[in-house]
Structures are given as structure tokens and as C-alpha cells.
């Protein structure tokens, strides 16, 4: 049994980032909302997250702190720190000015284990409208900034700490060191959560659960489904039956190359050419949500047809990862639907299959680490995320085989150029978009009236927020020229410089 840390979520946008930092330090943790907590048994320590709420609100989120303090070491982050201070008799008031952004620690108690190895002047990231004005007598201040007197505190004679900054964010220079100090020096974790250990334990568990049962699984060519399938295959071999569907909206040559790679992995996989069926179903459809629903529904139909050819299958394999699991028990319930996602969530009830999800405890970056530890190549592990509906949501307006072919060629040139110039790994996600506009151009002595392609590239850690990538002008000029010269039907290329929010990464 692994050592475990509990993260109590009060709705902060950074809660998942805390968990990812903890996991990077090889400590297993779970996120649970404050109003849906598990038993504290088995958890060695607790972190209280930040929140968009104020502890001064009448119905502010709260928990039984005394029970939590009695369980083991506690670290309150921002709202979590303010909650500890207020509930213990301190005073939290609205800040004179909202404290947001970079700050520097101008007073640090280096004798405290939490700040071992952290120097005066270390940059931290603030994000709060309230601040702790007075602390109880049994508290002591262990760090301050120029503007915030109580930047961090400790409860005397207890391993209870609070920080009014966010150690989990990139801008807090020594944030990882602080979290490491809490986990290792204060809580006594040993760092037993490693990719190799995860593979060993998961394969053993899958063998025990699945025995000689048959499992069917849809593959997408993406990281999650590839790693999940590899784990199941390692446990049950040819009793895993994988299905890879070509909907005509994959990247150029992807169906053939990915199918070949899967077979090289030793996966038992069948490729299904369904391009004509998808194009027929999508003919004349422009609405993005209708496109998604048509693609998702037809995929389920095809998957259902193919799975019936596999006798006595009892399980459905899925590449569900931890953020999907957290979403189902989030503080506010499932988030509002921004757009539908293409998945096989509707299959189990229809097909009477049990579900096996070997990655359900992992974040995306952990999935990559596990994949690497299993020897899966960087061609898969380092791949950019690709939307489930494929190029359907990168062709704005109605979809035709001709538009799909144009976009595949333009995208192929763009992605290959990123790889050739060493830029692919610097970008979190990139792709070309077929715009529903035509514009005047000149090629040779002829006037043209052809299509426009938009190039998109973003940097991100998890897709929740994203900034547009500052690709070199010379690179963009070269890619633009190559697309216009080589892709018949395109006479204009533009580059998207929108960030998320307010824009989304995909256009539809």
C-alpha cells in the first residue's frame, strides 16, 4: 500500500497543479472536494487548496479542521491558510489592494523545515483578495513579503502550516522545494510513487482482475489509449482486441503509420476503413456540435459492429485519466459543457460490458512517464494532443473529402516543419485550420480566388489555459510559402495569436 496525501479542494483553479507537483515528487495523492470527503484513514497528511471564495462569506466552504489536524501534518495554501487562521481565532480581512502576481520573500525563518534551503528574496506568486491580519497566540509567522506580513505561518507544537502564496505555480521559484520540504521533512514520505512501480502493480492487478477474459478497446493513436492498451496487453496479451477506426479526418498517413506501429508493439489490433461512411454522414453539416455528435454516434455504431465479431468479450478498456475522474466529483459538480467530447462513454450500458481503466489515477504527464518507462517510443509519448473528432473541427463549415485532403496536406507540411526545425517539443499543441473564406490572390500572371489556412500553435501545461506560441517569423514565412506553393487550392496563410482564455485552443 502506498503512502498517501489528501488534497482537499475548495474550488481553486490550481488544485490539480498542486497534485501534479506532489506526484512529480513521487508521492501519491488524491483530490477530494471539501463537501465529499473520504475517510482520513490511510492518508498521512493533508493539503488544503485555494478557492475563488472568501472565508468571510456567510456560507464559505469549510471542513472539520480539528479532525484533520489530529490526523497528521497539514499545509494550507492561500484560502486553506486563511481558513486555518480564521477558524483558530485569527482575523482575515479584505486586502487594501488585491494581492496578485509576483512578490518576494523578504523575511524567511530558515530554521523551519518548511523553508529549508529557501533564501530571502525568493519569488512567490500571490493570488488573493483577502489577507490574514492577525494570527492566534499559538501561531508564529515564518515568512513575510514587503506587502504581506503573514506570508506563511506555523501552529506552535503542531505540524500545521499555512502559506498565502501558491508554491505549486511555475512563478514561485522555490515552490517545488517548499512542497518537497513539507512532504519529506515534515510528513516523512519516502517517495514510493514511481512509474516503474505503477507499471508493476497495475499489470499484476490487471492479471488478477481480468484473468483469461477478453477485453475490447478503441484506439485513437493518442498517448492515453496507447499506454492504457499497452498495460492491458502486458497483462493479458492477445485477449486484448483493439479497434482503430479511420474516419477520414486523421492526419495525412496517420491511419497506416499508427496501425503499423501498434502491430510493432505487439498489440492485437484491427484497422477499420470507415472514411466513406463518415463523409456521407457529415455531408452538408456545418454546426460544430452536430459534427461532434455525428462522429461520436457513428464511431459507437462502428465500434459496436466490430466488437460483435469478438466472441465472449466481457470488458471494455478505456484510457480515462485522473482529471476525468476528478471532474465527476468536483466541488461544483461537472463543469458546464463548453463543447462535447468524442469518447466511448455511451458504450458500456449499451454493450453490457464491464469497464477497465488502468490510467484512472494518473495525470497526463504521468501517463507519458509511465509510457516511457515501458519503452513506448517518443513518436507516441511526445505527440501533441489531437481532438477526438479529428480534422472535422478544424474544417470550419461543412466537410467534404476535398477540404479534408487540402487540410491534411497543409497540416502535414506544418507539423513536419516544426519537427525539422526543432520546434515541435516546444509547442504543446499545433495544427492547421481550414477557414470558410476565400480570398483574392495572384499566382504567376493569373488571378486566383482560393482558400485560406490558419496555423495555430500554443504553449500550455494541461490545456486548461494556453498562450500562443511565439514561433520565429522566418519559420512562419517558410511554412506559409511551402503550403501556398504545394497545396493546390490555398493562396493565403495566417497565424492565430489568441490565448486561452478568452479563445479556445481549437476553433470549434
N, C-alpha and C positions, 0 to 999 in steps of 0.2 A: 504493500500500500504506500502510495506517495505521500510525502508531506504536502499539506495544502494550506493555501491562503485564501481567505474570503474577501472579496471586494464588494462592498455594499454600495449600490448605485442609487444616487439621488437625482439622476437625470442629466448628468454632465455630458457635454459633447466629447469630453476627453476620457471617459471611463474606460472605453475599450483600449485606449492608448496606455493607460496605467497597466492594464492586464498584459498587453503586449510587451511592455518594458519588463514586467515581472517574469514573464515566460522567457524573454531573452536572457534573463539572469538564471535560467534553468530551475525556476521554481514554479510548480503547478499552482494555478489559481482558478477560481470560478467567480463569475459576476452574477450577483442576485440583486433584484430590486428591493429597496427598503421595505416595501409593503408585501413582499412574497419571499420571506427569508427561510432558508432551510435550518435544520438543527445545527448548532455550533459544534456539535461533536465531530471530531476529526479535523477541524480547522485549527491550525496552530496560532494564527494571527489574523488580524482584520485591518483592511484599509477602508476608510470612509471617503467616498468620492466627493467631487464638487457638485454644484447644482445651479440651474438657472433661477432657482427660488432664493428667497431671503429667509434667514432664520427668524426675522422679525415679523413675518407673515403670520396671521392667525392660525392657518392650517398648514404651517410649514412641515415638510417631510421630517419625520423623526424616527428613532428606534430606541430600544431599551439599552441605554449606554452602560448601565451598571452590569447587566448580564454580559455584555460584550467585553467590558474591562476585566471581568472575572475570568474570562476565557483565555486571555493571553495578550501579547503586545498589540497596540493599536496605533495606527497613523491616520490622522485626519488631514485631508487635503482640501484647502480653501473652505468651501461650505462645511465639509466634515470637521475642520478645525474650529470653525465658528460655532458649530453645533455643540462640540465638546466644551468650549469655553462658556457658552451661554447656559447650557444645562448644568454646568458645575458651579454657577453663581457669578460668572463674569458678565461683562457688558459688551454687546455688539451693537454698533450704531451705523447709520448711513455715512459713508465717507464724504468728506467735504468735496472732493473731486473723485470721480470714478478711477480706480487704480487699475490700469490696463496696459499691458506691454512690458517692455524690458525694464528691469531695475537691478541694482547691485547690492549685495550684502555688505554693509559697512561695519557690521559688528557680528562676529561669529564665535560661539562658545566651542572651541576646538576640543575641549575636554569631553564634550558629549559624544557618545558613539555615533549619533545620527550625522554629525558634521566632521567626522574623522577624515582627514585628507582634503577638506574643502576650505579654500583660503578666503580671506577677506577680499571683497571686490568681485566675488563670483557672480556672474549674471544669472538672474532668475526671471521667470515670466509670471506677471501678475494678471489676474482677470477677475476682479470682484468690485461690486458697488458698495458693499458693507465692509466694515473693518472691526477688529477686536480693540476696544478702547481700554478696557480694564480686565485683568486676569484675576482669578481667585487667589487667595493667600497660599494655597498649596501648589500653585503653578510657578514656573520660572521662565523668563524669556531667554531663549538660547540663540536667537538670530534677529537682526533688525536690518532695515534698509533706510535710506535717507527719509523716505516718506512714511514708512510703515514700521512703527516701534515694535509691534508684536508680529514679526515676520515668521517666527517659529517659537513654540513653547514646549515644555515638558512638564508633566504632572510629577511632583516630587514623590519619591519612593514607589513609583509605578512606571511601567514601560508604556506610557501613553504619551503620544507626541502629536503636535499639530503644526502644519505649515500653511501660510496664507498665500503661497505661490504654487505653481504647477511643476513639480520635478519631472513629470512624465513627458513634457513637451520638449521639442528639439532645442528651443531657445534657452532653456535652463541648462547652462553649461555643465554643471556637476550634478544634474538631476539623476542620472543613472547611478552615480557614485552614492548619492544620498539614499536612493532606493535599495542599493546593494548593502549599504550600512545597516539599514533597517532590517532587511531580510536575513543577512548573515550574522552581523554583530549583535543585534538586539533580539531577533526571533530565533536564531540558531538553525536556520535552514542549511541544508548541506548541498543543494543544487542537484537533486536526483532526477530532474525532468529534462532528459536529453533525447534528441531524435533517434539515436540507436536504441535506447531503452524503449521508446514509444513503439518502434517497429517490432522489436522482440515481443513485447507484451501484447500488442494488437494482433499480431499473427497468431500467437498462442490462444488468445481469446476467440478469434475468428474460427480457428480449428475446432475449439471446444463447442462453439455455438452452432456452426454450420455442419460440422461432421462431414457426411457424404452428400448433403443436399445440393441441388443445383441452384445457382444464382444467375439472374439475368441483369444486365446493366447497359444503359445507354452511355456511349462515349461521345464527347464533344470535340476532342482534340485539345481541350484546355488542361490546365495544371491539376485542378481538383479531381476531375473524373479520372485522369490518368494515374494519379497517385493512389486514389481510392481503389481503382481496378487492380493496380499492381499489388497492393496489400492483400486484397481478397484472393488474387491469383496465387500469391505466395503461400496462402493458407490452403486453398482447395484445388489449385491447378486447373485442369480442363473442365471442371464442374462449374467454372465461371463462363458464362456465354455473353459476350459483349456484342453490341449492335452499334454501328457507326453509320449514320444516315447522311447522304449528300442531298441537301435541299436546293442546290444550285446557287446558294448565296454564301458559300465559303470563300476563302481567299483563293487566288489562282493556284491550281495544282495541289491544294491542301488535302483534298479527299484522298488522292492517290499516295501522296508522300506520308501523310499521317497514318493511313491504313498500313502501309509498308513498315513504318516504324513500330506500330503496335505489334505486328507479327514478329518483328525482330525482338521485341520484349518478351516474346513467348505467350502473349495474350491470345486467348481463343476468341477471335473477333470476326464478325461478318460485316462486310460493307454493303449498303443498300443504296442503289442509284434511284433517287426519287425526284430528280430535278424537274422532270416534265409535270409531275403531279403538283408540286409546289407552285410552279409558274402558272399552271392552269387555275389553281385555287386563288392566286393573288392577282389575276388579270383584272385591271381596271380599279384596283383598290388603292386609295391614297391615304386614308386615315391611319395614323401610326398605331393606335390601339387595335384597330381591326386587323392590321397586318400581323401584329403580335399574336392575337387570338387565333387567327387562321393558321399561322405557323405552329403555334403550340398545340392546337387541336389536331392538325394533320400529323404532326410528329407523334402524338399519342396514338393516333389511329394506325400509323405505320409500325410503331413500336409494338403495339398490341398484336397486329397481324404476324409480325416476325416472332414474337415471343410464344405464340400459339404453336409454332413449329418445334419448340423446345419442350419435350415431354417432361412432366412432373417437376417443373421448376417451382420452388417454394419461396424464394427470396428475391427481392428487388434491391440491387445495390445502388446507392446514391452518393454523390460527392458533397453532401451537406457539410458546411464548416461552421465553426463556433459562432460567428456573427449572425448566421441564420437562426441558430438556436436561441441566442440572447434575444433576438428580435421578438420571438414568440412569447417571452415573459418580461418584456421591457417595462420600465416604470409607467409609461403612459399607454401600455398595450401596443399592438402592432402599429408601426408608423403609417401615416397617411400614404396611400398609393400615389407615387409620382408617375410611375409607369409600370405596366405589367411585365413580369419576367418570364422568360421561356424556361420551363422546367418540367419535370415529370411528376410533379406533386399530386396530380389527379389520378395517377396510375394505381396505387395500392388498393384503394377501395374498389375500383373497377375490376382489378385483376385478382383480387383475393390473395395478395402476396404480403409476406412479412417484409419489413424494411431493414436493411443493414447499412449503417452509415459509419464507416471506420474513421472518418475525419471530423466527427461532430464536436470534438474537444479542441480542435486546432484553429488558429488564425491563419490567414493566407500565407504570411511569411513563414510560419511554422510548417505549413504544407510543403513549401519549397525546400526547407531544411530537411524534412523527412525524405522528400523525393531525392535530394542529392545524396543522402546517406544510403539510399537504396540503389544508387548508381544510375538513376534516370538522367539522361543527357540534358545539357543546358538548352538544347533546341526546344524541349518541353518546359523545363523548370523556369527558364528565363523568359518565356513567352509573355507578351503583353496580353492583358485581358481582352477578350473578344466577345461582343454581345451575342446572347443566345439566338436571337433572330437573324444574326449574321448581317450581311450587307443590306438586308431589307430595310433596316432603319438608318442606313447610310445612303439610300436612294430616296431622296425626298420626292414625294408624289407617287404616282403609280409605277409599278415594277414591270419591266419587260426583259426578255433574255438579252436584248441588245444593250440596254442600260447596264445590266449586270456585268456583261462582258467588258464594257468600257471601264466600269469602276474597278473590276478585277485587275485590268491591265495597269491602270493608274496607281492603284494601291500597291501592286507588285513592284513597280518602279520605285515608289516612295519608301516602302519598307526595306527593300534591298539596299537603297542608298543610305538609309540610316545605319544599317549593319556595316556596309562598306566603309563608311566614314567614322565608325566607332561611336555613333550617337545613340544606337538602339537601346543600350542598357542605361543611358542617362535619362531616357524618357519612360514614364510609367505606362502610357498608352498612346498609340498613334494610329491614324487611319485616314483614308480619303473619303470625301463625301461628294455624291453626285447631286448638284444643285438643280432645282427645277426652273432654271432660267437659261436662256440662250443669249449670246451677245455677238456683236459685230466684230470681225477680225479681218486681218489681211494675211494671206499666205501666198508668197510669190506675187503674181500680179492679180490674183483673184481675191474677191471679197468673200468672206465666209460668215455664216450665221450658225454658230455651233455652241456646244455645251461648256459649262463652267464646272471645274472641280475645286473643292476646298480641301486644303490639307489641315489636319488637326493633330496637335501633339501636346500632351500635358505632363506635368510632374505631380506626383501625389504619393501618399503612403498607403492609402486604403480606399481611394475613390470617393470618400465622404466629402472632401474638399480637394480642389485641384487648381493649379496655376498653369497658365500656358507656357510652353517651353520656349526659351529664347534660342531658337536654332539659328546658326550663322546665316547671314544674308547670302553669302556666296553659295552655301549649300542649297538654300531655297531656290536661288536663281538656277542652279544646275538641275535640280529636280523639276522645276517648272518647265525649263527648256526641253528636258527629255520627255516629259509627259506630252507636251504640245506637239513635239516632233514625231513621237512614236505612236501615240494613241489617236487613231482616226476618230473624229467626232468631237475632239476637245480643242478649243482655241484660247482658253483662259484658265489660269490657276491662281487661287487666292489662299491666304493663310489666316486661320482663325486665332485672334488674340484675346479671347474671352476666358475668364476664370470661372470656377465653380465654388460658391455661388457668385453671381446670380445665374449664370448659364449652367447647363449640364454638360457633361463630357460628350455624350452623344447628342446629335441634333434632333433626334426623335425618341 
